[in-house]
Amino acid sequence: MRKLAILLFTILICTTASAQLVDISLSAPNPLIVPRGGSFQYEALVTSNLSSPYNVDFWTYITLPNGTWYGPLQRINNIPMTPTTIIGPVNLSLAIPQNAFLGDYIFHMQAGLFPTTVVGEDEFSFEVVEHGDILEQDFELGNTGTYVTMVWIEPGTFMMGSLDNDPDADDREFPRHQVTLTEGFWMGKYEVTQEQWVAVMGDRDFYFDGRPTHPAESINHDDISNDFLPAVNATEPGDPWRLPTEAEWEYACRAGHDGTRFWWGDDPGYGGLGDYAWYTGNNDPYGTKPVGQKIPNPWGLYDMHGNVWEWCSDWYDSDYYDISPSTDPQGPANGSFRLLRGGSWGSLPLYCRSAYRGYSIPSRRSVILGFRLVRVSPSP
């Protein structure tokens, strides 16, 4: 029976109707880059061009980097369709195994009439990349009973700052320079949420109040360094919780891809940004969004671009890159402004670039400002 099913599937993917009797329209991020062990979402819209009612089968499969096909991945049989049937758009997802081949894939969806006639199809491409071994661990915030999921970031070396050919770069992003981080660290998989802030600090009047899975906003640097961090460090030796340095933030954001403006590529027209970030181009409805809704970077970090700006521990100096140490830079010894990275739901695309350096006075509170935690111990 299994051999018969495989034979029928082989016939189905090799038999194409001369016209699309069932129009399938797939929509997915472009470019679509997915780390091993990650997942992505896509949208399917199906429109009938049939001349009379039929029961239609739908299935998906992929073409592997070596050119062979694998599937069916998903299959639904005997969907009743009339000449006027419209299905969707439907949001679907696909998980990528930890041991998936690296390289370029093609995802296919087909519609067919039993036993062998393909009456509709569409496809899109995606790339599977290495993420290293993503190591996650949940840590309790003090004794609150509320946990933060952290991702272990290995030490390493990268090129920090903007490339000369970036038309949107400004002087504060130069010179591009090599930085080595000698110690690994845990970084929050997500931006700190309202629920996590309230668990530590009690109620707060967020602008977008009552949204526990949204990032905590209207948080200033003084709130974090003078109140939140002392509270979560009070129950543990060594003050393990802190904000990331600017260098740590950019290293983690780039996730091994320091030769382009974003980890998924240069994205010259910012046409792909909306698949990875909440920003001005997709902030309808107005405001913050639940964390973790966009595609993570290859190291498993979400919302490194957009949603809310993220405070770093460094003081800001526009010329700091001229004198920055090449090993474990901590930023200037003092200053008037603190660093912000990543852009927000209210940012233009250029402010969401990996190299962009935002800044503000430490006491500023705004609906576009939040933060992400770093933890220095224990190491895995």
N, C-alpha and C positions, 0 to 999 in steps of 0.2 A: 504493500500500500504506500509506504514512504517513497519507494522508487517511482511509483506512478505519479505521486504528488510532485516530486522533483522534476520528472519529465514534463508534466503539464506546465510547471512554472517556467521551465526553460523554453517551452514553446511560446508561452505567453509573452515573455520579455523579448522574444525574437520576432513576434508577429505584430506588425503595426498597421492599423487601419489607414486608409487613404485620406480620411477626413476625421476631425475631432467631433465625434458624435456626443461626447461628454467633454466639455472644456474644463481642464484643471489649471488653475492659476496658483502657483506657489510663491510665497513672499518670505524672504529670509534676509538677515543682515548681509551686507555686501561691502567690504570683504567679510567673510565669516571665518574666524580663526578660533579653534576650540582646543583647549588643552586635554591631554589624556585624562580620563576620569571626570571630565566636565560634561556639560550638556548645553543644548541650545534650543531655542524656540523658533517655530516657523508657523506660517499661516497658510491655510488652504481654502480656496474658494472654488466650488464646483457648480457649473451651469450646464443644464441639459440642452442638447440640440437633437435629441432623439425624436423620431417621427411618431412613435407610439410607446406605450408603457413597457418597461423592461425592469427586471431585477439585475442590478449592476454590482460587480465585485470591485473592491479597491484594495491595492496593496502597495507597499513601498519596498525598495531595495537600494543598495549602494554599489557603485563601482569603486573598487579598491585602488590604491595607488599603483598596483601592478597590472591594472587593466581588467582583472577578473571581477565578477559580480558576487554579491553576498545578499541573501534574503530568502524569502520575504521577511522583513523586519516587523511590519505591522500588516494585518489583513482583516478586512471586514467584508463579509459576503452578503449577497442578496439584499442590497439596498433598493427598495422600490423607487423608481424614477419615472416621471411622466415628461412629456415635451416641455413643460414649464417649470420643472423642479430646479430650485437653487438651494445649495447647501453651503452655509457659512456666511462670512469667513469664520473658520474654526481655528483656534490656537492649539497647536500640538507641540510636542517636544521629543527630542532624541538624546539619549545618554550615550556617551562615548566610553568604551571600556578602558580600564587602566592599561591594558596590553595592546591597544589598537596600534596598527601600523602608523608611522609618521608619514605625512605627505598629503597630496591632493586627492580629494574624494568627489564623487558626484552622487547626489541624492536624487532618487527617482520616485515619482508616484504615478501609478497607472490605474486606469479603469478598464474593465473587461466584461464581455459577455461570455458565459460558459459555452464551449470549453476553451477556446483558443483566441478569440478575437479581441484585440486591444482597441478600445474605442476612444481613448483619451490619455494624455500623459503630459507631464511637465517635470522639470528638473532644476537643480541649482548646485553650485559647487561650494565646497568648504575645505579647510585645511586643518589637519590635526597636528599639533605641535607638542613638544616635550615640556613638561612643567617641573621637571625634577620630581622628587617624591614629595607631594604635598603632605605635610604633617600638621594635623590640627589637634588642638586640645582645648577643653573648656576650663576656664578659671573662674572661681567665685570672686565677686567684687566685695572684698571685706568679708563680713559675716552676714550678708544680706540675703543669701539664698538665691541670688540672681547671678547668672554666669555670662561670661563673654567668651565667644569662640575666637581663638587666636590661631594664626598660621605661623609656623616657624620659618624664618628667613635666614638662610645660610649666609655666612660672611662671604665677601667677594670684592671684585674690582669692576668698575664701570666708568664710562665717560659721562660726565655730568655737564649739563648746559645744552645750549642749542647748536645745531649745525649751521654752518655759514650760509647754506642754501635755503634756510627757512625764511620765507618772505614776511612772516608775522613775528619773528623774533625781535626783541629789543635789547638795548645795550646791557641791561642788568643780567641777561642770560649768558653773557660772554665774560671771559674766554671759556670755551669748552675745555674741560680739564679732567684728568684721570683722578679718581677717588677710590681708595681702598678702605673697606670696612672690615676690621679685624675680628669683630665679635658678632656672632649671630644674635638674633632677637626674635621675640614673638610680636606679631602685629595683629591688631584686630581685623578679623575677616570682613567686618562691616564697620561703618561709622557707629559711634555710640548712640544708642536709641533713647527716646524719651523714657521708656520703661526702665532702662538701666540707670539713667540719671536720677530718676525719682526714687529708685530703690536705695540709692546711696544718699541723696541729698533731701529727699522729701519732695513735696509738691512744688511745682514751679509754673509760672504763667508763660508757657511757650506761646509764640504767636499762633502756631498751628496746634493748639492744645488738644489733648485727648486722642493723640495718634501714637500709641505705644511703639509701633514698629517703624515709625519715621525717625530720622536722625534728630537728636536733641539740638535745637537751634536757639538763637538768641543767647548763646553762651560766649562769654568773652574769655580772653587768656587768663585774666586775674581770677575768674570763677574757677577755672580748671586748676591753676597752679596753687592758689591759696586755700581752696575749699575742697574740691573733688579729690584731687590726688592725695592730700594729707588724710582724707577720710578713708580711702581704700588702702592706703599704705599703713594705717595705724595698727592693723591686726597682723602685719607680716614684717619680719626683719629685713633690713636692707633696702627698703623703699623700692620694690621691684616695678611698680607702675610709674609710667611717665609718658610724656609726649614724644613723638619721633623727632630726631633732628631733621633738618632740611635734606641732608644727604641721604639719611636712611629712607626718608619718604620718597625721594626721586628714584633711588635704587629699587625699592619695593614696587613702585609704580611701573617702572620700565620692565621689570621682570625679565632681565636678560636681553632686552631689545633696545639698545641705546643708540642705534644707527638711524632711527626714524623718529618722527614727531610723537607718535603714539606706539604702543607695543604692537598694534595690528598693522602698522604701516604709516606712511606720511599723511594719507587721507587729505590730499591737497585741497579739495573743495569741501571738506568736512561732511561729505555725504554719508559716511558710515558712523559718525559720532553718536547719532541717536540710538544705535544698537548697544552702545557701551556706557552711555551717560545720559542723565537728565540735565538739560540746559535750556537756553531760550528757544531752541528750535522745536522742543517737544514738551514744554512745561504747562500744557493745558490738560487738566485744570491747574491753575496757578498754585505754586508752592512746592514744598518738599514731597518726596514720594517714599514709600516703604523701602527700606534698605534691601539690597540683594536681588533686585528685579532685573538688572541688566547683566550682560555677559561679563564674567569675572576675567581678570588677567591670568596669564599662565601659572602664576603662583597662588591662584585661588582667592585673590582679593577683589572685593566688589566695590563699585562706586568710587574708585580712585580718581575718576573724572566726573565732575558734576555732583548734583544733589545738594551738598553743602561744602563750602570751603573748609579746609581742615587746618587748624592751628598747628604749627610746629614749635619746638622749644627755642629755636634760634631768635636772636635779635636780627633785625634786617639792616643790611648795608648794601647799597646798589653796587658798590665796587668790591664786595667781599671776595668774589671769584679771583680777583687779581692777586690776593694774598692768602687764599684759603690753603690750609695744609692738605697734602695729598692723602693723609691717613687720618681717618676718624675725625673729620672736621666738626666742630661744635658751634660754629658761628661766632660773631663778634662778642667781645666781653660785655658790651653794653650797647644801648641805643634807645631810640624813641619809639620804634615800631617792632612788632613781632611778625614772623613769616606766616603766610597762608599759602596753601597749595591746593590744586585740583579743580578750581572753579566750582560753580554751583548751578542750581536750577535757574538762577537769574543771570547766568553768564553768557556772553557771546562765545562762539566756538574757540577763538584764539586764546581765551583765558583758561581753557580746559586742557591745553597742551601739557605734556609731561614736564617741560622745562620752565613753564611760566612761573614767575615769582611774584605772588601777591603779598601784601603787607597791610597792617593796620595798627592803630594804637591798642595797647593791651586791654584797655577798659571798654572797647567798643562792643556793643551787643547788636546783633542784626539777625534777621530771619534767614540770612544766607550763610551764617557762620556756625560751624560745629567742630567736631574733632574725632580723632581715631586714637586708640590707645596702643602703647607699646609696653611690653613687659620683658624684663631682662633675665628673669630666672623662673623656674629652673630650666637649664638647657635640656634638650631631649636625651 
